Amino acid sequence: MKAVIPEDTTDLTTSPVPVPEASTPEAPVVPPVQTEPQRGTIAEWTITILLLLFLTTTLVQAFVIPTGSMEDTLLVGDHLLVDKLAYAPSGPASKYLLPYEQVKRGDIIVFRYPVDISQTFVKRCMGVPGDRIRIINKQVYLNGVKLDEPYKVNKTDYIDPYRDNFPSAPNSTIYPGAIDMLEHHVVNGEVVVPPGYYFAMGDNRDSSLDSRYWGFVPRDNIIGKPLVIYWSYDAPSADLNQPDVTMGHVLDLFEHFFTKTRWRRTFMLIHGYPVK
């Protein structure tokens, strides 16, 4: 949708690139001024990560970020492990064993794109059922309160009449879910999140295809939340959006693996931010 929305609507894809083998040198991750960790600790981390990656079950799944809609929290080329049980409904016994939780404002969530459930998106949950949301000159107001959002970025200076002052009359193509939202869920100039749905936005507010354009996220579409970045590689979106690994991407990895890997992001834990 022109400059407002990225041309590529795929927001998160199953990782097509294998994580580096355990033999890959890890020296760049550890600052040289620190004492070298014990071998047992490194082995435990390596085994844990490999098990999580290659024994993909209903517990975790590996994904890669192909677009910049969540910058600078998540970068293009971040490879994530997603906890698929975080928001699962608890059973009579499992609720005492597993840390199930409700989706909260400020959580980073992974979900099936409501317009096309074959695609997977990652955004920040900005509104839960019953919340009232309004945006005035790029500033989000939740239930009438101006939010402090240290995680968000605005990479353009101009004010878009729809994107940055929401809800309002659309000035570009929006999807049926957003049309329904604007027609049936706006009260006194605020979007009201209905039961069983959530309002999600990208941290890169000026370049994010999010609830402003396609509506609410159904609860049943939510897959889980990202846990950790196990590898981050500075690759172009065109390479990461492909369903299979391209020869060009393989050559790029062969030539630039060590220089384009963002070592500081390796094993970086991903946390939400409490939005109240």
C-alpha positions in Angstrom: 0.0 0.0 0.0 2.5 2.4 -1.3 4.8 3.9 1.3 2.6 3.2 4.2 2.8 -0.6 4.1 5.6 -2.9 3.1 5.0 -4.4 -0.4 5.7 -7.9 1.0 2.9 -9.0 3.3 4.7 -12.1 4.6 5.7 -11.1 8.2 7.2 -14.4 9.6 8.2 -17.6 7.9 9.3 -21.0 8.9 13.0 -20.8 9.0 14.5 -22.3 5.8 18.1 -22.0 7.0 19.5 -24.5 9.4 21.1 -23.2 12.6 24.9 -23.5 12.6 26.2 -26.8 13.7 27.6 -27.2 17.2 31.1 -27.1 15.8 30.6 -23.5 14.5 33.1 -21.2 16.4 31.2 -19.3 19.1 34.1 -17.0 20.1 32.5 -13.8 18.7 29.5 -14.3 21.1 31.8 -14.0 24.2 33.6 -10.8 24.9 37.3 -11.5 25.0 37.8 -9.7 28.3 35.7 -12.2 30.2 36.7 -15.5 31.5 35.9 -18.4 29.2 32.7 -20.3 30.3 33.1 -23.8 31.5 32.7 -26.4 28.8 29.8 -28.0 30.6 27.8 -24.8 30.3 28.5 -24.4 26.6 27.6 -28.1 26.0 24.3 -27.7 27.9 23.3 -24.6 25.8 24.3 -26.3 22.6 22.3 -29.5 23.3 19.3 -27.5 24.5 19.2 -25.3 21.4 19.7 -28.3 19.0 17.0 -30.2 20.6 14.6 -27.3 20.4 15.5 -26.7 16.8 15.5 -30.2 15.4 12.9 -31.9 17.5 10.2 -29.5 16.5 7.0 -30.6 18.3 3.9 -28.9 19.6 6.2 -27.2 22.1 8.4 -25.0 20.0 8.9 -24.1 16.4 11.6 -22.2 14.5 10.7 -19.1 12.4 12.6 -16.4 10.6 11.8 -12.7 10.4 11.7 -11.6 6.7 10.4 -8.0 7.0 11.1 -4.9 9.1 7.7 -4.4 10.6 9.0 -5.1 14.1 12.2 -3.1 14.0 14.1 -2.4 16.0 12.8 -5.1 18.4 13.1 -7.9 15.8 15.3 -7.5 12.8 15.1 -9.0 9.3 17.1 -12.2 9.5 16.4 -12.9 13.2 15.7 -16.7 13.6 13.4 -17.3 16.5 12.2 -20.2 18.6 8.4 -19.7 19.3 6.8 -21.1 22.4 3.6 -22.7 21.1 2.2 -23.7 24.5 2.4 -20.3 26.2 -1.2 -19.4 25.4 -2.6 -22.9 25.1 -5.7 -23.7 27.2 -4.8 -25.4 30.4 -6.1 -28.8 31.3 -7.1 -30.1 34.8 -3.6 -31.4 35.4 -1.4 -29.5 33.0 -2.2 -26.2 34.5 -0.1 -27.1 37.5 2.9 -28.2 35.4 3.1 -25.7 32.5 3.2 -21.9 32.6 0.1 -21.2 30.6 -0.9 -17.5 30.5 -3.4 -15.1 29.0 -2.4 -12.9 26.1 -1.5 -9.5 27.7 -1.0 -6.0 26.3 2.6 -5.6 25.3 3.2 -9.2 24.5 4.9 -10.0 21.2 2.6 -12.6 19.6 2.9 -15.0 16.7 -0.3 -15.7 14.8 -1.9 -16.8 11.6 -2.5 -13.8 9.4 -6.3 -13.3 9.4 -6.4 -12.4 5.7 -4.4 -15.5 4.7 -3.9 -18.1 7.5 -1.2 -19.8 5.5 1.0 -16.8 6.4 2.4 -16.3 9.9 2.8 -12.8 11.4 4.5 -11.4 14.5 3.3 -8.2 16.1 2.9 -6.6 19.5 -0.5 -7.0 21.2 -1.7 -3.5 21.9 -5.3 -4.2 22.9 -7.2 -7.1 24.6 -11.0 -7.6 24.7 -12.8 -4.5 25.9 -9.9 -2.1 25.4 -10.4 1.3 23.6 -7.7 2.3 21.2 -7.0 5.6 19.4 -4.0 7.0 17.6 -3.4 10.8 17.5 -0.4 12.1 15.5 1.4 8.7 15.8 0.8 8.5 19.6 -1.3 5.6 20.9 -3.9 6.2 23.5 -5.2 3.1 25.4 -8.4 3.5 27.3 -7.9 7.2 27.2 -4.4 7.1 28.5 -1.3 8.2 26.4 1.1 5.3 26.2 4.8 5.3 26.9 6.3 3.1 24.2 10.1 2.8 24.4 10.0 -0.1 21.9 8.4 1.6 19.0 10.1 3.5 16.2 8.7 6.1 13.6 11.0 6.3 10.6 9.0 9.0 8.7 8.2 12.5 9.8 5.0 13.1 7.8 1.6 12.4 9.3 -0.5 10.0 7.4 -4.2 10.9 7.9 -5.3 7.3 8.4 -2.2 5.5 9.7 -1.2 8.1 12.2 -4.7 9.4 13.2 -6.7 6.2 13.7 -9.5 5.4 13.4 -10.4 7.6 10.5 -11.4 7.5 6.8 -9.1 5.1 5.0 -6.9 6.7 2.3 -5.6 3.4 0.9 -6.8 -0.2 0.4 -7.8 -2.0 3.6 -9.1 -5.5 4.0 -12.6 -6.7 5.0 -11.7 -7.2 8.6 -10.6 -3.6 8.9 -13.8 -2.4 7.1 -15.9 -4.4 9.6 -13.8 -3.0 12.5 -14.4 0.6 11.3 -18.1 0.1 10.7 -19.1 -1.9 13.8 -16.4 -1.4 16.5 -15.8 2.3 16.7 -17.3 4.2 19.6 -16.7 7.9 20.3 -13.7 7.9 18.0 -12.0 4.9 19.5 -11.7 1.3 18.3 -13.2 -1.1 20.9 -11.7 -4.6 20.9 -14.5 -7.2 20.9 -14.6 -10.4 23.0 -12.3 -13.2 21.6 -10.1 -10.8 19.6 -6.9 -8.7 19.9 -5.5 -5.6 18.4 -1.9 -5.9 17.1 0.6 -3.5 15.8 4.2 -3.6 14.6 6.9 -1.7 16.5 8.0 -0.1 13.2 4.8 2.0 13.2 5.3 3.7 9.8 5.9 0.5 7.9 3.7 -2.3 9.4 0.8 -4.1 7.9 -1.2 -4.6 11.1 -4.7 -4.4 12.7 -5.1 -0.9 11.3 -5.3 -2.4 7.8 -6.8 -5.9 8.3 -8.7 -5.8 11.6 -8.5 -7.8 14.8 -6.6 -11.0 15.5 -8.9 -13.9 16.5 -7.9 -15.7 19.6 -7.8 -19.0 17.7 -5.2 -17.6 15.3 -2.6 -17.0 18.0 0.1 -19.6 17.8 2.4 -18.5 20.7 5.1 -16.1 21.5 8.8 -15.9 20.6 11.3 -17.0 23.3 14.8 -16.5 22.0 16.8 -15.4 18.9 19.0 -18.4 18.3 20.7 -16.9 15.2 20.5 -13.5 13.5 21.9 -13.1 9.9 21.8 -9.9 7.9 20.1 -11.2 4.8 17.7 -9.3 2.4 14.0 -9.9 2.7 13.9 -11.3 -0.8 16.0 -14.3 0.3 14.1 -14.9 3.5 10.6 -14.8 1.9 11.3 -17.8 -0.4 9.7 -21.1 0.6 13.0 -22.9 -0.1 16.6 -22.0 0.3 17.9 -20.3 -2.8 21.3 -20.8 -4.3 22.0 -17.1 -3.9 21.3 -17.4 -0.2 23.5 -20.4 0.1 26.4 -18.6 -1.6 25.8 -15.6 0.6 26.0 -17.7 3.7 29.2 -19.4 2.4 30.9 -16.1 1.7 29.7 -14.0 4.6 28.5 -16.2 7.4 30.9 -14.9 10.0 30.8 -11.2 9.0 27.0 -11.0 8.5 25.9 -13.0 11.5 24.8 -10.6 14.2 26.7 -12.3 17.0 25.4 -9.9 19.7 21.9 -11.1 19.1 22.7 -14.8 19.4 20.6 -16.4 22.2 19.0 -13.1 22.9 15.9 -13.6 25.0 12.7 -11.9 23.7 10.4 -10.2 26.3 7.2 -8.3 26.0 6.8 -4.9 27.5 4.0 -4.2 30.0 1.4 -1.9 28.4 -1.0 -0.5 30.9 
